Amino acid sequence: MDETTRPLDVAALEAALAGLTLGRPLIYHPAIASTNTEAMALARQGATEGTLVTTDEQTSGRGRLGRVWQSLPNEQLALSFVLHPAFPPHFLVMASALAVAEAIEAPTGLRPEIKWPNDVLIAGRKVCGILIETSERIAVLGIGLNVNGSLAGDPELAARATTLADALGHPTAREPLFIELIQRLDGLYATLKKGGEQTRRQIRTAWRERLATIGKQVTIQQIGRAITGVARDVDESGALIVETYEGRRETINWGDVE
């Protein structure tokens, strides 16, 4: 079996995550419909904070706004964490995107950007999607990262999405990325739980500095309407500030940005 298309080395991952809050226990399925669905079910049954559900193949993975996440068996990372955040939820959006971007940059030298609010891009194309679902005091953080394989066989998808292998020109082992990502997310999450306003501002600033959306012409699709203009900035809560072509300034808390 090709080294880059073999199943995850779960024992190595568990050993590397010892001592962290996030990623323990690690629950692995060779294939599963949706890691987020499984993590939410476990959370409602009392799963501890940090519980991680992962797989080598999602058969019904979900993206934001009800989209389907395309599966690349044995070539992606699909992670869903059970969390109980005691801080405003928009900081989890920022921290998760920032952790992914930094985890990619450290071993590859690529410079990922973030499309508001939390899609991670390489050269303008999506390489990672993040889906946060909440229920009462539970948050499930789902991360889907395209590591190996290629989307070139689907020209329409390849125009807006990519894999790290396509960006680098060669495949890469998934386990080091898996570990790097969880270590960075664990650190940011602990900082948010323990830190004050200054710490949160620092995370917001780092997230904002990677936003590819600011200064761009955008269309935000919401149910029943579309808002078109120039993305000028984000406010303290991370909402996108758009100056419409009619001269209005709209504060956008949700929607799909094009």
C-alpha positions as CSV (number, residue, x, y, z in Angstrom):
1,M,0.0,0.0,0.0
2,D,1.2,3.5,-0.9
3,E,2.6,5.2,2.3
4,T,0.4,8.3,1.7
5,T,-2.9,6.4,1.1
6,R,-2.7,4.0,4.1
7,P,-5.0,4.3,7.1
8,L,-4.0,6.6,9.9
9,D,-1.6,5.3,12.4
10,V,-3.9,5.6,15.4
11,A,-1.5,4.3,18.0
12,A,1.1,6.9,17.0
13,L,-1.5,9.6,17.2
14,E,-2.6,8.6,20.6
15,A,0.9,8.6,21.9
16,A,1.7,12.0,20.5
17,L,-1.5,13.5,22.0
18,A,-0.8,12.3,25.6
19,G,-1.0,15.2,28.0
20,L,-3.3,17.4,25.8
21,T,-6.9,18.2,26.6
22,L,-8.1,18.0,23.0
23,G,-7.9,14.7,21.2
24,R,-8.4,12.5,24.1
25,P,-10.0,10.0,24.0
26,L,-9.5,9.5,20.3
27,I,-12.3,7.5,18.7
28,Y,-11.4,6.2,15.2
29,H,-13.7,4.7,12.6
30,P,-12.2,3.4,9.3
31,A,-15.4,4.9,7.7
32,I,-18.3,6.8,9.1
33,A,-21.2,8.8,7.8
34,S,-20.2,12.1,9.6
35,T,-17.7,12.6,12.4
36,N,-19.7,15.7,13.5
37,T,-22.9,13.6,13.8
38,E,-21.1,11.0,15.9
39,A,-19.4,13.6,18.1
40,M,-22.7,15.3,18.8
41,A,-24.3,12.0,19.7
42,L,-21.4,11.2,22.1
43,A,-21.6,14.6,23.6
44,R,-25.3,14.2,24.4
45,Q,-24.4,10.9,26.1
46,G,-21.9,12.7,28.4
47,A,-18.6,12.5,26.4
48,T,-15.9,14.4,28.1
49,E,-14.5,17.6,26.7
50,G,-11.7,17.0,24.2
51,T,-13.2,13.8,22.9
52,L,-12.2,13.5,19.2
53,V,-13.9,11.5,16.5
54,T,-11.8,10.8,13.4
55,T,-12.0,8.7,10.3
56,D,-10.3,7.8,7.0
57,E,-13.5,8.2,5.1
58,Q,-16.7,10.2,5.6
59,T,-19.5,9.0,3.5
60,S,-21.9,11.8,4.3
61,G,-19.7,14.6,5.5
62,R,-21.3,18.1,5.9
63,G,-20.1,21.6,5.2
64,R,-21.4,24.9,6.2
65,L,-25.0,25.9,5.0
66,G,-25.9,22.3,4.4
67,R,-23.3,21.6,1.7
68,V,-21.8,18.1,1.1
69,W,-18.1,17.7,1.9
70,Q,-16.4,15.6,-0.8
71,S,-14.6,12.6,0.6
72,L,-11.1,11.5,-0.5
73,P,-10.7,8.2,1.4
74,N,-7.4,7.8,3.2
75,E,-6.2,11.2,1.9
76,Q,-8.0,13.8,4.1
77,L,-8.1,14.7,7.8
78,A,-11.6,14.6,9.2
79,L,-11.8,15.6,12.9
80,S,-14.7,16.4,15.2
81,F,-14.1,17.6,18.8
82,V,-16.6,17.7,21.7
83,L,-16.1,21.0,23.5
84,H,-17.7,23.1,26.3
85,P,-16.5,26.6,25.5
86,A,-16.9,29.1,28.3
87,F,-16.2,32.1,26.0
88,P,-18.1,33.8,23.2
89,P,-18.5,31.4,20.2
90,H,-17.0,33.7,17.6
91,F,-13.6,33.1,19.2
92,L,-13.9,29.4,18.5
93,V,-14.5,30.3,14.9
94,M,-11.3,32.4,14.8
95,A,-9.1,30.0,16.8
96,S,-10.0,26.9,14.8
97,A,-9.3,28.6,11.4
98,L,-6.1,30.1,12.8
99,A,-4.9,26.7,14.2
100,V,-5.5,25.1,10.8
101,A,-3.6,27.8,8.9
102,E,-0.7,27.7,11.3
103,A,-0.5,23.9,11.3
104,I,-0.3,23.9,7.5
105,E,2.3,26.7,7.4
106,A,4.7,25.2,9.9
107,P,5.7,22.0,8.1
108,T,5.0,23.0,4.5
109,G,6.1,26.6,4.2
110,L,2.8,27.5,2.4
111,R,1.0,30.7,3.5
112,P,-2.6,29.8,4.1
113,E,-5.2,32.6,4.2
114,I,-8.7,32.6,5.7
115,K,-11.9,33.4,3.8
116,W,-14.3,34.9,6.2
117,P,-15.3,33.4,8.6
118,N,-13.3,30.2,8.7
119,D,-12.5,28.6,5.3
120,V,-8.8,28.1,4.9
121,L,-7.4,28.8,1.5
122,I,-4.2,28.0,-0.4
123,A,-3.6,30.4,-3.4
124,G,-7.3,31.4,-3.3
125,R,-8.7,27.9,-3.3
126,K,-10.3,26.1,-0.3
127,V,-8.2,23.4,1.3
128,C,-10.1,23.2,4.6
129,G,-13.6,23.6,5.8
130,I,-14.7,24.1,9.4
131,L,-18.2,23.4,10.7
132,I,-19.2,24.3,14.3
133,E,-22.5,22.9,15.6
134,T,-24.0,23.8,19.0
135,S,-26.6,22.3,21.2
136,E,-27.3,23.8,24.7
137,R,-23.8,24.0,26.3
138,I,-22.2,21.7,23.8
139,A,-20.1,22.7,20.8
140,V,-18.9,20.2,18.2
141,L,-16.0,21.5,16.1
142,G,-15.6,19.7,12.8
143,I,-12.5,20.2,10.6
144,G,-12.1,18.7,7.1
145,L,-8.6,19.2,5.6
146,N,-7.7,18.0,2.0
147,V,-4.2,16.6,2.4
148,N,-3.4,14.2,-0.4
149,G,-5.0,13.2,-3.7
150,S,-6.1,15.7,-6.4
151,L,-9.3,17.4,-7.4
152,A,-8.0,17.9,-11.0
153,G,-10.5,15.2,-12.2
154,D,-13.3,17.6,-11.4
155,P,-12.5,20.9,-13.1
156,E,-15.5,22.8,-11.6
157,L,-14.5,21.8,-8.0
158,A,-10.7,22.2,-8.7
159,A,-11.4,25.9,-9.7
160,R,-12.4,26.6,-6.1
161,A,-10.8,23.9,-4.0
162,T,-7.4,22.2,-3.7
163,T,-5.4,19.7,-1.7
164,L,-2.0,20.2,0.0
165,A,-0.5,17.7,-2.4
166,D,-1.6,19.7,-5.4
167,A,-0.3,22.9,-3.8
168,L,3.1,21.3,-2.9
169,G,3.5,19.2,-5.9
170,H,3.9,16.0,-3.9
171,P,2.0,14.0,-1.2
172,T,2.7,14.4,2.5
173,A,2.1,12.2,5.6
174,R,-1.1,13.0,7.4
175,E,0.0,12.1,10.9
176,P,2.4,15.0,11.4
177,L,-0.3,17.5,10.3
178,F,-2.9,15.8,12.5
179,I,-0.6,16.2,15.5
180,E,0.5,19.8,14.7
181,L,-3.1,20.8,14.2
182,I,-4.4,19.4,17.5
183,Q,-1.4,20.8,19.4
184,R,-2.0,24.3,18.1
185,L,-5.8,24.1,18.6
186,D,-5.2,22.7,22.2
187,G,-3.0,25.7,23.0
188,L,-5.4,28.3,21.5
189,Y,-8.4,26.7,23.2
190,A,-6.7,26.7,26.6
191,T,-5.6,30.3,26.1
192,L,-9.2,31.3,25.4
193,K,-10.6,29.5,28.4
194,K,-8.0,31.0,30.8
195,G,-7.1,34.3,29.2
196,G,-8.8,37.7,29.4
197,E,-9.7,40.3,26.9
198,Q,-6.1,41.0,25.9
199,T,-5.6,37.4,24.9
200,R,-8.7,37.3,22.9
201,R,-7.8,40.4,21.1
202,Q,-4.5,38.9,20.2
203,I,-6.2,35.8,18.7
204,R,-8.6,38.1,16.8
205,T,-5.7,40.1,15.4
206,A,-3.9,37.0,14.2
207,W,-7.0,35.7,12.6
208,R,-7.8,39.1,10.9
209,E,-4.3,39.3,9.5
210,R,-4.9,36.2,7.5
211,L,-8.3,37.2,6.2
212,A,-8.2,37.2,2.4
213,T,-11.7,38.7,2.3
214,I,-10.9,42.3,3.5
215,G,-10.6,44.8,0.6
216,K,-12.2,42.4,-1.9
217,Q,-15.5,42.8,-3.8
218,V,-17.8,40.3,-2.3
219,T,-21.3,38.9,-2.5
220,I,-22.8,37.5,0.7
221,Q,-25.6,35.0,0.0
222,Q,-28.2,34.8,2.8
223,I,-31.6,33.2,2.8
224,G,-33.8,35.5,0.6
225,R,-31.2,38.1,-0.2
226,A,-27.7,38.8,-1.5
227,I,-25.5,41.7,-0.3
228,T,-22.9,43.0,-2.7
229,G,-20.1,45.4,-2.1
230,V,-16.6,45.7,-0.7
231,A,-15.5,44.0,2.5
232,R,-13.9,46.8,4.5
233,D,-13.1,45.2,7.8
234,V,-14.3,43.0,10.7
235,D,-15.7,44.3,14.0
236,E,-14.7,43.2,17.5
237,S,-17.0,40.1,17.3
238,G,-15.6,39.1,13.9
239,A,-18.6,40.2,11.9
240,L,-17.8,41.3,8.4
241,I,-18.3,45.0,7.6
242,V,-19.4,45.5,4.0
243,E,-19.8,48.8,2.2
244,T,-22.5,48.2,-0.4
245,Y,-22.4,49.9,-3.8
246,E,-25.4,52.0,-2.6
247,G,-23.2,53.4,0.1
248,R,-24.6,51.5,3.1
249,R,-22.4,49.8,5.6
250,E,-23.7,46.3,6.5
251,T,-22.6,44.2,9.4
252,I,-22.6,40.6,8.4
253,N,-22.8,37.9,11.0
254,W,-23.5,34.9,8.7
255,G,-23.7,34.0,5.1
256,D,-21.8,32.5,2.2
257,V,-19.1,34.8,0.8
258,E,-18.3,34.8,-2.9
